[in-house]
Amino acid sequence: MEKITENKNDKQIMDIKELAEYLGIGKSTIYNLIRQKKIPASKIGKQYRFSKDVVDSWLKDKVITKKEPATK
């Protein structure tokens, strides 16, 4: 029987700690982004949750070094 291991980056819903690890930033930075409404977050009770797909899309929208269109 094949053993299936779950990669942490495959998780679709993340908490603050998991998001901090995923983005490589501190938890306090994430809390600041939430307070400033700069990061997409869902609040369930007193806890925040983050959809990996939504965070990935948000990251793509925040790219500041885009390729310039080729000119002839």
Predicted model as a PDB file, atoms N, CA, C, CB and O in Angstrom, pLDDT in the B-factor column:
MODEL        1                                                                  
ATOM      1  N   MET A   1       0.840  -1.179   0.000  1.00 53.00           N  
ATOM      2  CA  MET A   1       0.000   0.000   0.000  1.00 53.00           C  
ATOM      3  C   MET A   1       0.887   1.245   0.000  1.00 53.00           C  
ATOM      4  CB  MET A   1      -0.957  -0.004   1.219  1.00 53.00           C  
ATOM      5  O   MET A   1       1.863   1.324   0.747  1.00 53.00           O  
ATOM      6  N   GLU A   2       0.540   2.208  -0.840  1.00 49.00           N  
ATOM      7  CA  GLU A   2       1.332   3.426  -0.971  1.00 49.00           C  
ATOM      8  C   GLU A   2       0.940   4.429   0.113  1.00 49.00           C  
ATOM      9  CB  GLU A   2       1.147   4.046  -2.373  1.00 49.00           C  
ATOM     10  O   GLU A   2      -0.241   4.705   0.323  1.00 49.00           O  
ATOM     11  N   LYS A   3       1.934   4.960   0.786  1.00 48.00           N  
ATOM     12  CA  LYS A   3       1.693   5.953   1.826  1.00 48.00           C  
ATOM     13  C   LYS A   3       1.639   7.337   1.184  1.00 48.00           C  
ATOM     14  CB  LYS A   3       2.795   5.891   2.928  1.00 48.00           C  
ATOM     15  O   LYS A   3       2.534   7.718   0.430  1.00 48.00           O  
ATOM     16  N   ILE A   4       0.594   8.074   1.487  1.00 47.00           N  
ATOM     17  CA  ILE A   4       0.436   9.420   0.935  1.00 47.00           C  
ATOM     18  C   ILE A   4       0.827  10.419   2.013  1.00 47.00           C  
ATOM     19  CB  ILE A   4      -1.032   9.670   0.438  1.00 47.00           C  
ATOM     20  O   ILE A   4       0.286  10.396   3.118  1.00 47.00           O  
ATOM     21  N   THR A   5       1.763  11.291   1.687  1.00 46.00           N  
ATOM     22  CA  THR A   5       2.167  12.330   2.629  1.00 46.00           C  
ATOM     23  C   THR A   5       1.631  13.661   2.132  1.00 46.00           C  
ATOM     24  CB  THR A   5       3.717  12.378   2.796  1.00 46.00           C  
ATOM     25  O   THR A   5       1.678  13.958   0.938  1.00 46.00           O  
ATOM     26  N   GLU A   6       1.128  14.446   3.051  1.00 51.00           N  
ATOM     27  CA  GLU A   6       0.568  15.746   2.692  1.00 51.00           C  
ATOM     28  C   GLU A   6       1.644  16.809   2.807  1.00 51.00           C  
ATOM     29  CB  GLU A   6      -0.641  16.098   3.587  1.00 51.00           C  
ATOM     30  O   GLU A   6       2.267  16.971   3.856  1.00 51.00           O  
ATOM     31  N   ASN A   7       1.853  17.522   1.728  1.00 55.00           N  
ATOM     32  CA  ASN A   7       2.776  18.633   1.719  1.00 55.00           C  
ATOM     33  C   ASN A   7       2.078  19.822   2.371  1.00 55.00           C  
ATOM     34  CB  ASN A   7       3.249  18.968   0.269  1.00 55.00           C  
ATOM     35  O   ASN A   7       0.925  20.104   2.043  1.00 55.00           O  
ATOM     36  N   LYS A   8       2.744  20.525   3.283  1.00 54.00           N  
ATOM     37  CA  LYS A   8       2.122  21.669   3.955  1.00 54.00           C  
ATOM     38  C   LYS A   8       1.625  22.706   2.964  1.00 54.00           C  
ATOM     39  CB  LYS A   8       3.106  22.313   4.918  1.00 54.00           C  
ATOM     40  O   LYS A   8       0.605  23.347   3.215  1.00 54.00           O  
ATOM     41  N   ASN A   9       2.316  22.892   1.842  1.00 54.00           N  
ATOM     42  CA  ASN A   9       1.906  23.880   0.852  1.00 54.00           C  
ATOM     43  C   ASN A   9       0.680  23.445   0.067  1.00 54.00           C  
ATOM     44  CB  ASN A   9       3.040  24.156  -0.095  1.00 54.00           C  
ATOM     45  O   ASN A   9       0.126  24.245  -0.688  1.00 54.00           O  
ATOM     46  N   ASP A  10       0.235  22.190   0.222  1.00 69.00           N  
ATOM     47  CA  ASP A  10      -0.959  21.707  -0.463  1.00 69.00           C  
ATOM     48  C   ASP A  10      -2.229  22.060   0.303  1.00 69.00           C  
ATOM     49  CB  ASP A  10      -0.877  20.202  -0.664  1.00 69.00           C  
ATOM     50  O   ASP A  10      -3.329  21.881  -0.218  1.00 69.00           O  
ATOM     51  N   LYS A  11      -2.098  22.549   1.512  1.00 81.00           N  
ATOM     52  CA  LYS A  11      -3.255  22.858   2.345  1.00 81.00           C  
ATOM     53  C   LYS A  11      -4.017  24.038   1.735  1.00 81.00           C  
ATOM     54  CB  LYS A  11      -2.818  23.176   3.806  1.00 81.00           C  
ATOM     55  O   LYS A  11      -3.417  25.053   1.381  1.00 81.00           O  
ATOM     56  N   GLN A  12      -5.323  23.901   1.616  1.00 95.00           N  
ATOM     57  CA  GLN A  12      -6.130  24.933   0.955  1.00 95.00           C  
ATOM     58  C   GLN A  12      -6.588  26.050   1.892  1.00 95.00           C  
ATOM     59  CB  GLN A  12      -7.335  24.298   0.322  1.00 95.00           C  
ATOM     60  O   GLN A  12      -6.811  27.176   1.448  1.00 95.00           O  
ATOM     61  N   ILE A  13      -6.728  25.751   3.175  1.00 96.00           N  
ATOM     62  CA  ILE A  13      -7.117  26.761   4.158  1.00 96.00           C  
ATOM     63  C   ILE A  13      -6.020  26.819   5.216  1.00 96.00           C  
ATOM     64  CB  ILE A  13      -8.521  26.436   4.803  1.00 96.00           C  
ATOM     65  O   ILE A  13      -5.627  25.798   5.782  1.00 96.00           O  
ATOM     66  N   MET A  14      -5.534  28.034   5.472  1.00 97.00           N  
ATOM     67  CA  MET A  14      -4.416  28.200   6.400  1.00 97.00           C  
ATOM     68  C   MET A  14      -4.812  29.111   7.553  1.00 97.00           C  
ATOM     69  CB  MET A  14      -3.187  28.766   5.672  1.00 97.00           C  
ATOM     70  O   MET A  14      -5.677  29.975   7.408  1.00 97.00           O  
ATOM     71  N   ASP A  15      -4.166  28.908   8.708  1.00 97.00           N  
ATOM     72  CA  ASP A  15      -4.327  29.835   9.826  1.00 97.00           C  
ATOM     73  C   ASP A  15      -3.170  30.838   9.778  1.00 97.00           C  
ATOM     74  CB  ASP A  15      -4.364  29.070  11.205  1.00 97.00           C  
ATOM     75  O   ASP A  15      -2.355  30.812   8.855  1.00 97.00           O  
ATOM     76  N   ILE A  16      -3.107  31.709  10.766  1.00 97.00           N  
ATOM     77  CA  ILE A  16      -2.075  32.759  10.793  1.00 97.00           C  
ATOM     78  C   ILE A  16      -0.666  32.161  10.733  1.00 97.00           C  
ATOM     79  CB  ILE A  16      -2.224  33.622  12.063  1.00 97.00           C  
ATOM     80  O   ILE A  16       0.168  32.608   9.946  1.00 97.00           O  
ATOM     81  N   LYS A  17      -0.409  31.164  11.554  1.00 97.00           N  
ATOM     82  CA  LYS A  17       0.931  30.562  11.618  1.00 97.00           C  
ATOM     83  C   LYS A  17       1.311  29.935  10.279  1.00 97.00           C  
ATOM     84  CB  LYS A  17       0.994  29.498  12.735  1.00 97.00           C  
ATOM     85  O   LYS A  17       2.425  30.127   9.792  1.00 97.00           O  
ATOM     86  N   GLU A  18       0.387  29.193   9.693  1.00 97.00           N  
ATOM     87  CA  GLU A  18       0.661  28.535   8.413  1.00 97.00           C  
ATOM     88  C   GLU A  18       0.866  29.561   7.296  1.00 97.00           C  
ATOM     89  CB  GLU A  18      -0.487  27.581   8.048  1.00 97.00           C  
ATOM     90  O   GLU A  18       1.723  29.380   6.432  1.00 97.00           O  
ATOM     91  N   LEU A  19       0.078  30.636   7.316  1.00 97.00           N  
ATOM     92  CA  LEU A  19       0.253  31.683   6.310  1.00 97.00           C  
ATOM     93  C   LEU A  19       1.598  32.382   6.471  1.00 97.00           C  
ATOM     94  CB  LEU A  19      -0.883  32.705   6.402  1.00 97.00           C  
ATOM     95  O   LEU A  19       2.265  32.694   5.484  1.00 97.00           O  
ATOM     96  N   ALA A  20       1.991  32.626   7.718  1.00 97.00           N  
ATOM     97  CA  ALA A  20       3.290  33.256   7.975  1.00 97.00           C  
ATOM     98  C   ALA A  20       4.416  32.395   7.403  1.00 97.00           C  
ATOM     99  CB  ALA A  20       3.501  33.477   9.494  1.00 97.00           C  
ATOM    100  O   ALA A  20       5.346  32.915   6.787  1.00 97.00           O  
ATOM    101  N   GLU A  21       4.330  31.087   7.608  1.00 97.00           N  
ATOM    102  CA  GLU A  21       5.347  30.180   7.064  1.00 97.00           C  
ATOM    103  C   GLU A  21       5.295  30.164   5.536  1.00 97.00           C  
ATOM    104  CB  GLU A  21       5.151  28.751   7.619  1.00 97.00           C  
ATOM    105  O   GLU A  21       6.332  30.176   4.873  1.00 97.00           O  
ATOM    106  N   TYR A  22       4.087  30.138   4.985  1.00 96.00           N  
ATOM    107  CA  TYR A  22       3.903  30.085   3.536  1.00 96.00           C  
ATOM    108  C   TYR A  22       4.490  31.324   2.854  1.00 96.00           C  
ATOM    109  CB  TYR A  22       2.413  29.953   3.197  1.00 96.00           C  
ATOM    110  O   TYR A  22       5.138  31.228   1.812  1.00 96.00           O  
ATOM    111  N   LEU A  23       4.248  32.498   3.470  1.00 96.00           N  
ATOM    112  CA  LEU A  23       4.727  33.753   2.881  1.00 96.00           C  
ATOM    113  C   LEU A  23       6.144  34.114   3.318  1.00 96.00           C  
ATOM    114  CB  LEU A  23       3.791  34.879   3.246  1.00 96.00           C  
ATOM    115  O   LEU A  23       6.788  34.964   2.703  1.00 96.00           O  
ATOM    116  N   GLY A  24       6.626  33.473   4.372  1.00 97.00           N  
ATOM    117  CA  GLY A  24       7.966  33.775   4.872  1.00 97.00           C  
ATOM    118  C   GLY A  24       8.041  35.109   5.584  1.00 97.00           C  
ATOM    119  O   GLY A  24       9.064  35.793   5.533  1.00 97.00           O  
ATOM    120  N   ILE A  25       6.952  35.483   6.252  1.00 97.00           N  
ATOM    121  CA  ILE A  25       6.928  36.730   7.028  1.00 97.00           C  
ATOM    122  C   ILE A  25       6.422  36.421   8.433  1.00 97.00           C  
ATOM    123  CB  ILE A  25       6.028  37.814   6.338  1.00 97.00           C  
ATOM    124  O   ILE A  25       5.926  35.326   8.696  1.00 97.00           O  
ATOM    125  N   GLY A  26       6.550  37.392   9.329  1.00 97.00           N  
ATOM    126  CA  GLY A  26       6.145  37.189  10.713  1.00 97.00           C  
ATOM    127  C   GLY A  26       4.644  37.288  10.908  1.00 97.00           C  
ATOM    128  O   GLY A  26       3.939  37.911  10.113  1.00 97.00           O  
ATOM    129  N   LYS A  27       4.163  36.664  11.976  1.00 97.00           N  
ATOM    130  CA  LYS A  27       2.737  36.717  12.290  1.00 97.00           C  
ATOM    131  C   LYS A  27       2.290  38.144  12.570  1.00 97.00           C  
ATOM    132  CB  LYS A  27       2.420  35.824  13.489  1.00 97.00           C  
ATOM    133  O   LYS A  27       1.180  38.526  12.201  1.00 97.00           O  
ATOM    134  N   SER A  28       3.136  38.937  13.217  1.00 97.00           N  
ATOM    135  CA  SER A  28       2.748  40.324  13.518  1.00 97.00           C  
ATOM    136  C   SER A  28       2.552  41.131  12.233  1.00 97.00           C  
ATOM    137  CB  SER A  28       3.813  41.001  14.409  1.00 97.00           C  
ATOM    138  O   SER A  28       1.699  42.017  12.177  1.00 97.00           O  
ATOM    139  N   THR A  29       3.334  40.827  11.211  1.00 97.00           N  
ATOM    140  CA  THR A  29       3.168  41.499   9.917  1.00 97.00           C  
ATOM    141  C   THR A  29       1.810  41.139   9.315  1.00 97.00           C  
ATOM    142  CB  THR A  29       4.315  41.108   8.942  1.00 97.00           C  
ATOM    143  O   THR A  29       1.131  41.993   8.746  1.00 97.00           O  
ATOM    144  N   ILE A  30       1.425  39.889   9.443  1.00 97.00           N  
ATOM    145  CA  ILE A  30       0.120  39.469   8.922  1.00 97.00           C  
ATOM    146  C   ILE A  30      -1.000  40.168   9.682  1.00 97.00           C  
ATOM    147  CB  ILE A  30      -0.042  37.934   9.021  1.00 97.00           C  
ATOM    148  O   ILE A  30      -1.958  40.640   9.070  1.00 97.00           O  
ATOM    149  N   TYR A  31      -0.895  40.240  11.014  1.00 97.00           N  
ATOM    150  CA  TYR A  31      -1.915  40.947  11.790  1.00 97.00           C  
ATOM    151  C   TYR A  31      -2.007  42.411  11.357  1.00 97.00           C  
ATOM    152  CB  TYR A  31      -1.605  40.855  13.297  1.00 97.00           C  
ATOM    153  O   TYR A  31      -3.104  42.961  11.258  1.00 97.00           O  
ATOM    154  N   ASN A  32      -0.858  43.043  11.100  1.00 97.00           N  
ATOM    155  CA  ASN A  32      -0.872  44.430  10.626  1.00 97.00           C  
ATOM    156  C   ASN A  32      -1.565  44.544   9.270  1.00 97.00           C  
ATOM    157  CB  ASN A  32       0.560  44.976  10.530  1.00 97.00           C  
ATOM    158  O   ASN A  32      -2.348  45.469   9.052  1.00 97.00           O  
ATOM    159  N   LEU A  33      -1.285  43.615   8.362  1.00 96.00           N  
ATOM    160  CA  LEU A  33      -1.940  43.627   7.048  1.00 96.00           C  
ATOM    161  C   LEU A  33      -3.450  43.432   7.187  1.00 96.00           C  
ATOM    162  CB  LEU A  33      -1.348  42.531   6.142  1.00 96.00           C  
ATOM    163  O   LEU A  33      -4.225  44.044   6.451  1.00 96.00           O  
ATOM    164  N   ILE A  34      -3.866  42.592   8.116  1.00 96.00           N  
ATOM    165  CA  ILE A  34      -5.299  42.382   8.352  1.00 96.00           C  
ATOM    166  C   ILE A  34      -5.939  43.669   8.859  1.00 96.00           C  
ATOM    167  CB  ILE A  34      -5.528  41.233   9.365  1.00 96.00           C  
ATOM    168  O   ILE A  34      -6.989  44.078   8.363  1.00 96.00           O  
ATOM    169  N   ARG A  35      -5.308  44.312   9.850  1.00 96.00           N  
ATOM    170  CA  ARG A  35      -5.839  45.558  10.410  1.00 96.00           C  
ATOM    171  C   ARG A  35      -5.980  46.638   9.344  1.00 96.00           C  
ATOM    172  CB  ARG A  35      -4.938  46.057  11.536  1.00 96.00           C  
ATOM    173  O   ARG A  35      -6.929  47.422   9.363  1.00 96.00           O  
ATOM    174  N   GLN A  36      -5.025  46.671   8.412  1.00 97.00           N  
ATOM    175  CA  GLN A  36      -5.045  47.666   7.338  1.00 97.00           C  
ATOM    176  C   GLN A  36      -5.916  47.229   6.158  1.00 97.00           C  
ATOM    177  CB  GLN A  36      -3.627  47.938   6.856  1.00 97.00           C  
ATOM    178  O   GLN A  36      -6.032  47.945   5.164  1.00 97.00           O  
ATOM    179  N   LYS A  37      -6.526  46.041   6.278  1.00 95.00           N  
ATOM    180  CA  LYS A  37      -7.366  45.460   5.217  1.00 95.00           C  
ATOM    181  C   LYS A  37      -6.610  45.359   3.899  1.00 95.00           C  
ATOM    182  CB  LYS A  37      -8.637  46.296   5.022  1.00 95.00           C  
ATOM    183  O   LYS A  37      -7.144  45.656   2.831  1.00 95.00           O  
ATOM    184  N   LYS A  38      -5.356  44.935   4.002  1.00 95.00           N  
ATOM    185  CA  LYS A  38      -4.507  44.805   2.820  1.00 95.00           C  
ATOM    186  C   LYS A  38      -4.298  43.358   2.388  1.00 95.00           C  
ATOM    187  CB  LYS A  38      -3.173  45.443   3.081  1.00 95.00           C  
ATOM    188  O   LYS A  38      -3.665  43.102   1.363  1.00 95.00           O  
ATOM    189  N   ILE A  39      -4.823  42.415   3.160  1.00 96.00           N  
ATOM    190  CA  ILE A  39      -4.668  41.004   2.819  1.00 96.00           C  
ATOM    191  C   ILE A  39      -6.047  40.346   2.934  1.00 96.00           C  
ATOM    192  CB  ILE A  39      -3.610  40.295   3.756  1.00 96.00           C  
ATOM    193  O   ILE A  39      -6.785  40.636   3.876  1.00 96.00           O  
ATOM    194  N   PRO A  40      -6.404  39.473   1.999  1.00 95.00           N  
ATOM    195  CA  PRO A  40      -7.718  38.833   2.067  1.00 95.00           C  
ATOM    196  C   PRO A  40      -7.773  37.803   3.194  1.00 95.00           C  
ATOM    197  CB  PRO A  40      -8.056  38.166   0.727  1.00 95.00           C  
ATOM    198  O   PRO A  40      -7.012  36.835   3.202  1.00 95.00           O  
ATOM    199  N   ALA A  41      -8.677  38.024   4.139  1.00 96.00           N  
ATOM    200  CA  ALA A  41      -8.793  37.132   5.298  1.00 96.00           C  
ATOM    201  C   ALA A  41     -10.263  36.884   5.607  1.00 96.00           C  
ATOM    202  CB  ALA A  41      -8.072  37.733   6.537  1.00 96.00           C  
ATOM    203  O   ALA A  41     -11.116  37.729   5.338  1.00 96.00           O  
ATOM    204  N   SER A  42     -10.545  35.730   6.167  1.00 96.00           N  
ATOM    205  CA  SER A  42     -11.885  35.408   6.663  1.00 96.00           C  
ATOM    206  C   SER A  42     -11.777  35.215   8.163  1.00 96.00           C  
ATOM    207  CB  SER A  42     -12.479  34.129   5.963  1.00 96.00           C  
ATOM    208  O   SER A  42     -10.847  34.573   8.652  1.00 96.00           O  
ATOM    209  N   LYS A  43     -12.731  35.772   8.887  1.00 96.00           N  
ATOM    210  CA  LYS A  43     -12.726  35.614  10.340  1.00 96.00           C  
ATOM    211  C   LYS A  43     -13.842  34.658  10.718  1.00 96.00           C  
ATOM    212  CB  LYS A  43     -12.895  36.989  11.067  1.00 96.00           C  
ATOM    213  O   LYS A  43     -15.011  34.880  10.401  1.00 96.00           O  
ATOM    214  N   ILE A  44     -13.459  33.598  11.398  1.00 95.00           N  
ATOM    215  CA  ILE A  44     -14.413  32.605  11.873  1.00 95.00           C  
ATOM    216  C   ILE A  44     -14.323  32.616  13.391  1.00 95.00           C  
ATOM    217  CB  ILE A  44     -14.122  31.167  11.277  1.00 95.00           C  
ATOM    218  O   ILE A  44     -13.346  32.135  13.965  1.00 95.00           O  
ATOM    219  N   GLY A  45     -15.328  33.156  14.026  1.00 96.00           N  
ATOM    220  CA  GLY A  45     -15.263  33.354  15.475  1.00 96.00           C  
ATOM    221  C   GLY A  45     -14.194  34.388  15.770  1.00 96.00           C  
ATOM    222  O   GLY A  45     -14.274  35.528  15.312  1.00 96.00           O  
ATOM    223  N   LYS A  46     -13.196  33.986  16.533  1.00 95.00           N  
ATOM    224  CA  LYS A  46     -12.088  34.899  16.861  1.00 95.00           C  
ATOM    225  C   LYS A  46     -10.825  34.569  16.083  1.00 95.00           C  
ATOM    226  CB  LYS A  46     -11.790  34.853  18.353  1.00 95.00           C  
ATOM    227  O   LYS A  46      -9.770  35.150  16.335  1.00 95.00           O  
ATOM    228  N   GLN A  47     -10.925  33.643  15.143  1.00 96.00           N  
ATOM    229  CA  GLN A  47      -9.738  33.202  14.418  1.00 96.00           C  
ATOM    230  C   GLN A  47      -9.820  33.581  12.947  1.00 96.00           C  
ATOM    231  CB  GLN A  47      -9.558  31.696  14.560  1.00 96.00           C  
ATOM    232  O   GLN A  47     -10.896  33.594  12.350  1.00 96.00           O  
ATOM    233  N   TYR A  48      -8.665  33.889  12.378  1.00 97.00           N  
ATOM    234  CA  TYR A  48      -8.578  34.206  10.960  1.00 97.00           C  
ATOM    235  C   TYR A  48      -8.192  32.972  10.174  1.00 97.00           C  
ATOM    236  CB  TYR A  48      -7.573  35.334  10.713  1.00 97.00           C  
ATOM    237  O   TYR A  48      -7.417  32.136  10.639  1.00 97.00           O  
ATOM    238  N   ARG A  49      -8.746  32.869   8.968  1.00 97.00           N  
ATOM    239  CA  ARG A  49      -8.406  31.793   8.045  1.00 97.00           C  
ATOM    240  C   ARG A  49      -8.154  32.411   6.677  1.00 97.00           C  
ATOM    241  CB  ARG A  49      -9.540  30.711   7.981  1.00 97.00           C  
ATOM    242  O   ARG A  49      -8.721  33.446   6.329  1.00 97.00           O  
ATOM    243  N   PHE A  50      -7.296  31.757   5.913  1.00 97.00           N  
ATOM    244  CA  PHE A  50      -6.880  32.271   4.618  1.00 97.00           C  
ATOM    245  C   PHE A  50      -6.965  31.160   3.579  1.00 97.00           C  
ATOM    246  CB  PHE A  50      -5.448  32.846   4.689  1.00 97.00           C  
ATOM    247  O   PHE A  50      -6.446  30.063   3.786  1.00 97.00           O  
ATOM    248  N   SER A  51      -7.622  31.452   2.464  1.00 97.00           N  
ATOM    249  CA  SER A  51      -7.700  30.506   1.362  1.00 97.00           C  
ATOM    250  C   SER A  51      -6.414  30.613   0.551  1.00 97.00           C  
ATOM    251  CB  SER A  51      -8.956  30.773   0.470  1.00 97.00           C  
ATOM    252  O   SER A  51      -6.028  31.706   0.138  1.00 97.00           O  
ATOM    253  N   LYS A  52      -5.757  29.491   0.325  1.00 96.00           N  
ATOM    254  CA  LYS A  52      -4.505  29.497  -0.432  1.00 96.00           C  
ATOM    255  C   LYS A  52      -4.723  30.073  -1.833  1.00 96.00           C  
ATOM    256  CB  LYS A  52      -3.925  28.072  -0.526  1.00 96.00           C  
ATOM    257  O   LYS A  52      -3.902  30.854  -2.312  1.00 96.00           O  
ATOM    258  N   ASP A  53      -5.818  29.696  -2.491  1.00 96.00           N  
ATOM    259  CA  ASP A  53      -6.092  30.203  -3.833  1.00 96.00           C  
ATOM    260  C   ASP A  53      -6.269  31.719  -3.837  1.00 96.00           C  
ATOM    261  CB  ASP A  53      -7.334  29.534  -4.403  1.00 96.00           C  
ATOM    262  O   ASP A  53      -5.764  32.403  -4.727  1.00 96.00           O  
ATOM    263  N   VAL A  54      -6.987  32.243  -2.840  1.00 96.00           N  
ATOM    264  CA  VAL A  54      -7.214  33.687  -2.761  1.00 96.00           C  
ATOM    265  C   VAL A  54      -5.905  34.413  -2.458  1.00 96.00           C  
ATOM    266  CB  VAL A  54      -8.273  34.014  -1.682  1.00 96.00           C  
ATOM    267  O   VAL A  54      -5.628  35.464  -3.035  1.00 96.00           O  
ATOM    268  N   VAL A  55      -5.104  33.856  -1.556  1.00 96.00           N  
ATOM    269  CA  VAL A  55      -3.806  34.471  -1.222  1.00 96.00           C  
ATOM    270  C   VAL A  55      -2.885  34.449  -2.441  1.00 96.00           C  
ATOM    271  CB  VAL A  55      -3.134  33.730  -0.027  1.00 96.00           C  
ATOM    272  O   VAL A  55      -2.207  35.437  -2.722  1.00 96.00           O  
ATOM    273  N   ASP A  56      -2.857  33.332  -3.164  1.00 95.00           N  
ATOM    274  CA  ASP A  56      -2.018  33.254  -4.365  1.00 95.00           C  
ATOM    275  C   ASP A  56      -2.449  34.287  -5.402  1.00 95.00           C  
ATOM    276  CB  ASP A  56      -2.078  31.841  -4.972  1.00 95.00           C  
ATOM    277  O   ASP A  56      -1.605  34.927  -6.030  1.00 95.00           O  
ATOM    278  N   SER A  57      -3.751  34.452  -5.581  1.00 95.00           N  
ATOM    279  CA  SER A  57      -4.266  35.450  -6.519  1.00 95.00           C  
ATOM    280  C   SER A  57      -3.899  36.861  -6.054  1.00 95.00           C  
ATOM    281  CB  SER A  57      -5.798  35.314  -6.666  1.00 95.00           C  
ATOM    282  O   SER A  57      -3.505  37.704  -6.859  1.00 95.00           O  
ATOM    283  N   TRP A  58      -4.034  37.110  -4.744  1.00 94.00           N  
ATOM    284  CA  TRP A  58      -3.676  38.411  -4.173  1.00 94.00           C  
ATOM    285  C   TRP A  58      -2.196  38.708  -4.413  1.00 94.00           C  
ATOM    286  CB  TRP A  58      -3.992  38.447  -2.657  1.00 94.00           C  
ATOM    287  O   TRP A  58      -1.834  39.833  -4.757  1.00 94.00           O  
ATOM    288  N   LEU A  59      -1.346  37.701  -4.233  1.00 93.00           N  
ATOM    289  CA  LEU A  59       0.086  37.882  -4.471  1.00 93.00           C  
ATOM    290  C   LEU A  59       0.367  38.250  -5.927  1.00 93.00           C  
ATOM    291  CB  LEU A  59       0.850  36.611  -4.096  1.00 93.00           C  
ATOM    292  O   LEU A  59       1.183  39.130  -6.202  1.00 93.00           O  
ATOM    293  N   LYS A  60      -0.307  37.577  -6.852  1.00 92.00           N  
ATOM    294  CA  LYS A  60      -0.110  37.870  -8.274  1.00 92.00           C  
ATOM    295  C   LYS A  60      -0.522  39.299  -8.607  1.00 92.00           C  
ATOM    296  CB  LYS A  60      -0.903  36.882  -9.136  1.00 92.00           C  
ATOM    297  O   LYS A  60       0.117  39.966  -9.421  1.00 92.00           O  
ATOM    298  N   ASP A  61      -1.605  39.768  -7.966  1.00 91.00           N  
ATOM    299  CA  ASP A  61      -2.061  41.138  -8.197  1.00 91.00           C  
ATOM    300  C   ASP A  61      -1.092  42.169  -7.631  1.00 91.00           C  
ATOM    301  CB  ASP A  61      -3.435  41.339  -7.586  1.00 91.00           C  
ATOM    302  O   ASP A  61      -1.072  43.312  -8.088  1.00 91.00           O  
ATOM    303  N   LYS A  62      -0.292  41.781  -6.647  1.00 87.00           N  
ATOM    304  CA  LYS A  62       0.637  42.706  -5.982  1.00 87.00           C  
ATOM    305  C   LYS A  62       2.028  42.727  -6.624  1.00 87.00           C  
ATOM    306  CB  LYS A  62       0.767  42.334  -4.520  1.00 87.00           C  
ATOM    307  O   LYS A  62       2.921  43.414  -6.129  1.00 87.00           O  
ATOM    308  N   VAL A  63       2.219  41.997  -7.700  1.00 86.00           N  
ATOM    309  CA  VAL A  63       3.534  41.955  -8.345  1.00 86.00           C  
ATOM    310  C   VAL A  63       3.879  43.356  -8.855  1.00 86.00           C  
ATOM    311  CB  VAL A  63       3.555  40.912  -9.519  1.00 86.00           C  
ATOM    312  O   VAL A  63       3.078  43.996  -9.536  1.00 86.00           O  
ATOM    313  N   ILE A  64       5.074  43.817  -8.518  1.00 85.00           N  
ATOM    314  CA  ILE A  64       5.483  45.165  -8.934  1.00 85.00           C  
ATOM    315  C   ILE A  64       6.570  45.124 -10.002  1.00 85.00           C  
ATOM    316  CB  ILE A  64       5.976  45.963  -7.729  1.00 85.00           C  
ATOM    317  O   ILE A  64       6.898  46.161 -10.580  1.00 85.00           O  
ATOM    318  N   THR A  65       7.122  43.980 -10.270  1.00 81.00           N  
ATOM    319  CA  THR A  65       8.163  43.858 -11.295  1.00 81.00           C  
ATOM    320  C   THR A  65       7.632  43.025 -12.454  1.00 81.00           C  
ATOM    321  CB  THR A  65       9.457  43.220 -10.707  1.00 81.00           C  
ATOM    322  O   THR A  65       8.001  41.864 -12.632  1.00 81.00           O  
ATOM    323  N   LYS A  66       6.759  43.649 -13.232  1.00 67.00           N  
ATOM    324  CA  LYS A  66       6.169  42.950 -14.369  1.00 67.00           C  
ATOM    325  C   LYS A  66       7.055  43.119 -15.584  1.00 67.00           C  
ATOM    326  CB  LYS A  66       4.749  43.466 -14.661  1.00 67.00           C  
ATOM    327  O   LYS A  66       7.750  44.124 -15.731  1.00 67.00           O  
ATOM    328  N   LYS A  67       7.021  42.126 -16.449  1.00 68.00           N  
ATOM    329  CA  LYS A  67       7.767  42.202 -17.695  1.00 68.00           C  
ATOM    330  C   LYS A  67       7.196  43.288 -18.588  1.00 68.00           C  
ATOM    331  CB  LYS A  67       7.751  40.855 -18.419  1.00 68.00           C  
ATOM    332  O   LYS A  67       5.981  43.401 -18.754  1.00 68.00           O  
ATOM    333  N   GLU A  68       8.073  44.074 -19.153  1.00 67.00           N  
ATOM    334  CA  GLU A  68       7.642  45.110 -20.090  1.00 67.00           C  
ATOM    335  C   GLU A  68       7.337  44.441 -21.432  1.00 67.00           C  
ATOM    336  CB  GLU A  68       8.738  46.231 -20.249  1.00 67.00           C  
ATOM    337  O   GLU A  68       8.029  43.503 -21.827  1.00 67.00           O  
ATOM    338  N   PRO A  69       6.303  44.920 -22.135  1.00 68.00           N  
ATOM    339  CA  PRO A  69       6.028  44.349 -23.463  1.00 68.00           C  
ATOM    340  C   PRO A  69       7.188  44.612 -24.412  1.00 68.00           C  
ATOM    341  CB  PRO A  69       4.726  44.933 -24.047  1.00 68.00           C  
ATOM    342  O   PRO A  69       7.798  45.681 -24.389  1.00 68.00           O  
ATOM    343  N   ALA A  70       7.476  43.637 -25.234  1.00 64.00           N  
ATOM    344  CA  ALA A  70       8.595  43.762 -26.192  1.00 64.00           C  
ATOM    345  C   ALA A  70       8.236  44.786 -27.261  1.00 64.00           C  
ATOM    346  CB  ALA A  70       8.930  42.381 -26.852  1.00 64.00           C  
ATOM    347  O   ALA A  70       7.133  44.786 -27.807  1.00 64.00           O  
ATOM    348  N   THR A  71       9.194  45.655 -27.540  1.00 67.00           N  
ATOM    349  CA  THR A  71       9.004  46.639 -28.612  1.00 67.00           C  
ATOM    350  C   THR A  71       9.978  46.334 -29.742  1.00 67.00           C  
ATOM    351  CB  THR A  71       9.207  48.096 -28.086  1.00 67.00           C  
ATOM    352  O   THR A  71      11.087  45.853 -29.512  1.00 67.00           O  
ATOM    353  N   LYS A  72       9.548  46.619 -30.959  1.00 62.00           N  
ATOM    354  CA  LYS A  72      10.393  46.299 -32.124  1.00 62.00           C  
ATOM    355  C   LYS A  72      11.220  47.467 -32.541  1.00 62.00           C  
ATOM    356  CB  LYS A  72       9.555  45.842 -33.291  1.00 62.00           C  
ATOM    357  O   LYS A  72      11.984  47.372 -33.500  1.00 62.00           O  
TER     358      LYS A  72                                                      
ENDMDL                                                                          
END                                                                             
